[in-house]
């Protein structure tokens, strides 16, 4: 359900029936019920429209401006009875007097498409409030630019952060147990080395218990510390967490874990956390790879060792072909990048991490001039507009 507050001139020729009919048409196209609310209710809503129903509404807007100027105003126009002219005057006044906003204008389908994006972004923000992400161990030593800010996460998103020691993780590993669920059974049925898979599943069990203990929606782990302590990797455990809708990240990388929480909240899609390996600017493609991925994203997969260490258990998957979005944000939420492309499967290379893909892109300037660290996310679908709306909302 969405809300709108309506203003119009008392001299307007537009009737209540005409206004209600227009809102009903927008509502039907959006697929959400729109409810007319009082000014007080409008001001309390996280997302609501300001419906300028006619010309001559500017004077009434002035009367309520002081109450509106602290919120971003989504100004809905009908394209009739001078609604657009009044909306442009109102938005100009907002821009000159410390307010912000935008006009939603076009045919019903255009307006509905825009509102769907805005609803998605606002619902994503609301869904993160009160949740927690956590990091097990410190970020890996090579993540020299992957800084993060717990204060920014809380102030802008209401998202908490939990620091967990590797010692606690290793103590959980020593319990050598894990849930016997469908994901575990799937991996056990693949005929991989039983002893190696058991160790990898002990890591999963430890991660699952820490997620539950600290009430986390996502967790990252300094996974390379597992190589010389318990002699396995976190790839399978992170894959299972992601299959279950719990964001699981590698190398203690907090900015990419934060990015996972945001992109997941916006899109509801599973994500491939990966490294960029090669840009072919002549071909217009970028190659990405990593050793863990939610198997739900894959056409098919097998198991292999972890690429860098050649031990443990990693997911080696093959994709189908789909439109995608590449995303990453800074750990203090000061900057983000969202770029749409088209993902294609590629032949397996022994010189890359185990799951590999190629993405067709029309521009590489971000990656080659101002990248946000090394890890990035890829998900199905085109979501750049919704990501842009989300970051505009959080300021």
KAFENNOR-V267241 format. One record per residue. N is the residue number from 1. SS is DSSP state (H for helix, E for strand, L for the rest). OMEGA is omega in whole degrees, 0 to 359 (NA if undefined). D_LAST is the distance of its C-alpha to the last C-alpha in Angstrom with 1 decimal. Layout:
# KAFENNOR-V267241
((N,SS,OMEGA,D_LAST) (N,SS,OMEGA,D_LAST))
This chain:
# KAFENNOR-V267241
((1,L,178,24.2) (2,E,184,21.8) (3,E,173,22.0) (4,E,174,22.3) (5,E,189,23.1) (6,E,172,25.7) (7,E,177,26.7) (8,L,177,29.7) (9,L,175,32.5) (10,L,180,35.6) (11,L,185,37.6) (12,L,177,36.1) (13,L,183,38.5) (14,L,182,36.2) (15,L,176,37.5) (16,H,181,35.9) (17,H,180,37.4) (18,H,179,35.8) (19,H,180,32.3) (20,H,179,32.8) (21,H,179,34.1) (22,H,179,31.1) (23,H,179,28.7) (24,H,179,31.1) (25,H,177,31.1) (26,H,180,27.3) (27,H,181,27.3) (28,H,181,30.1) (29,H,178,28.4) (30,H,184,25.2) (31,L,178,27.4) (32,L,176,25.8) (33,L,178,27.4) (34,E,183,25.8) (35,E,175,26.7) (36,E,185,26.9) (37,L,176,25.7) (38,L,177,26.0) (39,H,180,23.5) (40,H,180,23.2) (41,H,178,22.6) (42,H,182,20.0) (43,H,182,18.0) (44,H,183,18.2) (45,L,175,17.2) (46,L,177,13.9) (47,L,176,14.7) (48,E,181,17.3) (49,E,170,18.6) (50,E,184,19.9) (51,E,176,23.3) (52,E,192,24.8) (53,L,183,28.3) (54,L,169,30.3) (55,L,181,30.7) (56,L,180,31.2) (57,L,188,28.3) (58,H,181,26.7) (59,H,179,28.7) (60,H,177,27.7) (61,H,179,24.0) (62,H,181,24.7) (63,H,184,26.1) (64,H,186,23.0) (65,H,183,20.4) (66,H,179,19.9) (67,H,185,19.1) (68,H,195,16.6) (69,L,180,14.7) (70,L,181,12.1) (71,L,177,11.1) (72,E,186,10.1) (73,E,173,13.7) (74,E,189,15.2) (75,E,181,18.6) (76,E,178,21.4) (77,L,179,24.5) (78,L,184,28.0) (79,L,179,29.3) (80,L,175,32.3) (81,L,177,33.5) (82,L,178,31.3) (83,H,181,28.1) (84,H,180,26.4) (85,H,179,27.7) (86,H,181,26.5) (87,H,178,23.0) (88,H,177,22.8) (89,H,180,24.0) (90,H,180,21.5) (91,H,177,18.5) (92,H,178,20.1) (93,H,177,20.4) (94,H,184,16.8) (95,H,181,15.8) (96,H,188,18.5) (97,L,172,17.8) (98,L,177,14.3) (99,L,178,13.1) (100,E,178,11.2) (101,E,177,12.5) (102,E,180,14.7) (103,E,174,18.3) (104,E,188,19.7) (105,L,179,23.1) (106,L,174,25.9) (107,L,185,28.6) (108,H,182,28.1) (109,H,179,27.6) (110,H,180,24.8) (111,H,180,22.9) (112,H,179,23.6) (113,H,179,22.3) (114,H,180,18.9) (115,H,177,18.8) (116,H,178,19.7) (117,H,181,16.8) (118,H,177,14.4) (119,H,179,16.4) (120,H,181,16.4) (121,H,180,12.6) (122,H,178,12.5) (123,H,177,15.6) (124,H,178,14.4) (125,H,181,11.7) (126,H,183,14.5) (127,H,180,17.0) (128,H,184,15.5) (129,L,178,15.4) (130,L,178,18.6) (131,L,181,19.5) (132,E,166,20.5) (133,E,182,20.9) (134,E,177,23.6) (135,E,178,25.3) (136,E,186,29.1) (137,L,179,30.2) (138,L,175,28.4) (139,L,179,26.8) (140,L,189,29.6) (141,L,183,30.9) (142,L,179,30.1) (143,L,190,26.3) (144,L,181,26.2) (145,L,187,22.6) (146,L,179,21.0) (147,L,178,19.4) (148,E,184,17.0) (149,L,180,15.4) (150,H,181,16.2) (151,H,180,14.4) (152,H,178,10.9) (153,H,182,12.1) (154,H,185,13.3) (155,H,184,10.6) (156,H,185,7.7) (157,H,188,10.3) (158,L,184,13.5) (159,L,181,15.2) (160,E,180,18.2) (161,E,181,20.1) (162,E,177,23.9) (163,E,182,26.0) (164,E,183,29.4) (165,L,174,32.3) (166,H,179,34.4) (167,H,177,37.4) (168,H,177,36.3) (169,H,182,35.6) (170,H,176,39.1) (171,H,176,40.7) (172,H,179,39.3) (173,H,183,40.6) (174,L,174,44.1) (175,L,173,44.2) (176,L,177,44.7) (177,L,181,43.7) (178,L,177,41.3) (179,L,179,40.8) (180,L,185,43.2) (181,L,183,41.0) (182,H,180,41.0) (183,H,177,38.8) (184,H,180,41.2) (185,H,178,44.2) (186,H,180,42.7) (187,H,179,42.6) (188,H,182,46.0) (189,L,185,47.6) (190,L,174,46.9) (191,L,179,49.8) (192,L,179,48.0) (193,L,188,49.7) (194,H,182,49.8) (195,H,180,49.6) (196,H,180,46.6) (197,H,177,44.8) (198,H,179,45.6) (199,H,179,44.0) (200,H,180,40.8) (201,H,173,40.8) (202,H,175,41.3) (203,H,177,38.0) (204,H,180,36.5) (205,H,179,38.1) (206,H,179,36.7) (207,H,181,33.1) (208,H,181,33.5) (209,H,179,34.8) (210,H,175,32.1) (211,H,180,29.4) (212,H,182,31.3) (213,H,185,32.0) (214,L,176,28.4) (215,L,185,27.0) (216,L,169,24.8) (217,L,178,23.1) (218,E,182,23.2) (219,E,172,25.1) (220,E,182,25.8) (221,E,173,29.1) (222,L,196,30.7) (223,H,181,33.1) (224,H,174,35.3) (225,H,178,36.6) (226,H,187,38.3) (227,L,183,40.5) (228,L,176,42.8) (229,L,179,42.6) (230,L,170,43.2) (231,L,173,43.8) (232,L,182,41.5) (233,L,180,37.9) (234,L,190,35.0) (235,H,181,34.7) (236,H,179,36.4) (237,H,179,34.7) (238,H,177,31.2) (239,H,180,32.4) (240,H,178,33.6) (241,H,180,30.5) (242,H,175,28.5) (243,H,182,31.2) (244,L,180,30.7) (245,L,174,27.0) (246,L,185,26.2) (247,E,181,24.1) (248,E,184,26.4) (249,E,187,25.7) (250,L,164,28.0) (251,L,181,28.6) (252,L,183,26.4) (253,L,183,23.4) (254,H,178,20.4) (255,H,180,17.6) (256,H,175,19.5) (257,H,175,20.0) (258,H,178,16.3) (259,H,178,16.0) (260,H,181,18.9) (261,H,181,17.4) (262,H,182,14.3) (263,H,178,16.6) (264,H,179,19.2) (265,H,181,17.2) (266,H,192,16.1) (267,H,187,19.6) (268,L,183,22.2) (269,L,169,23.9) (270,L,186,25.7) (271,E,173,24.6) (272,E,175,26.7) (273,E,191,25.5) (274,E,173,27.3) (275,E,168,28.1) (276,E,182,28.5) (277,E,181,32.2) (278,E,172,33.2) (279,E,174,31.9) (280,E,186,34.6) (281,L,176,33.3) (282,L,179,36.6) (283,L,183,36.5) (284,L,181,32.8) (285,E,175,32.2) (286,E,179,30.5) (287,E,179,32.2) (288,E,179,30.4) (289,E,171,32.1) (290,E,187,32.0) (291,L,174,34.4) (292,L,181,32.6) (293,L,171,31.1) (294,L,183,31.1) (295,H,177,34.5) (296,H,180,33.1) (297,H,193,31.6) (298,L,173,35.0) (299,L,173,38.0) (300,E,182,40.3) (301,E,172,40.4) (302,E,179,42.8) (303,E,182,42.6) (304,E,174,43.0) (305,L,173,42.7) (306,L,190,39.5) (307,L,187,39.4) (308,L,186,39.2) (309,L,185,41.6) (310,L,173,43.7) (311,L,176,43.9) (312,L,183,42.4) (313,L,179,41.2) (314,E,178,38.5) (315,E,175,37.6) (316,E,189,38.9) (317,E,176,37.6) (318,E,181,38.0) (319,L,159,35.5) (320,L,183,36.2) (321,L,180,34.6) (322,E,170,31.3) (323,E,186,28.2) (324,E,173,25.3) (325,E,173,21.7) (326,E,187,21.1) (327,E,170,17.9) (328,E,173,16.6) (329,E,175,13.5) (330,L,181,13.7) (331,E,174,14.6) (332,L,177,11.9) (333,L,183,9.1) (334,L,185,8.9) (335,L,177,10.5) (336,E,173,12.0) (337,E,175,15.1) (338,E,184,16.4) (339,E,181,19.8) (340,E,179,22.5) (341,E,179,26.1) (342,E,184,29.4) (343,E,176,30.7) (344,E,175,34.5) (345,L,177,36.8) (346,L,176,38.7) (347,L,182,42.0) (348,L,176,41.7) (349,L,177,41.9) (350,L,184,43.2) (351,L,178,41.2) (352,L,171,37.7) (353,L,200,36.1) (354,L,176,37.7) (355,E,191,35.4) (356,E,177,34.8) (357,E,177,33.4) (358,E,179,32.9) (359,E,176,30.0) (360,E,182,30.6) (361,L,179,27.9) (362,L,181,28.0) (363,L,181,26.0) (364,L,188,26.1) (365,H,179,24.5) (366,H,184,21.4) (367,H,187,23.7) (368,H,180,26.2) (369,H,183,24.1) (370,L,180,20.7) (371,L,173,20.8) (372,L,177,18.6) (373,L,187,21.7) (374,L,183,24.5) (375,E,174,23.8) (376,E,180,22.0) (377,E,173,22.0) (378,E,175,23.8) (379,E,177,23.9) (380,E,173,25.9) (381,L,180,24.6) (382,L,188,22.3) (383,L,185,18.7) (384,H,181,16.7) (385,H,179,15.6) (386,H,176,14.4) (387,H,178,12.5) (388,H,178,10.8) (389,H,180,10.0) (390,H,183,8.7) (391,H,173,6.1) (392,H,181,5.3) (393,H,185,5.4) (394,H,173,3.8) (395,L,NA,0.0))
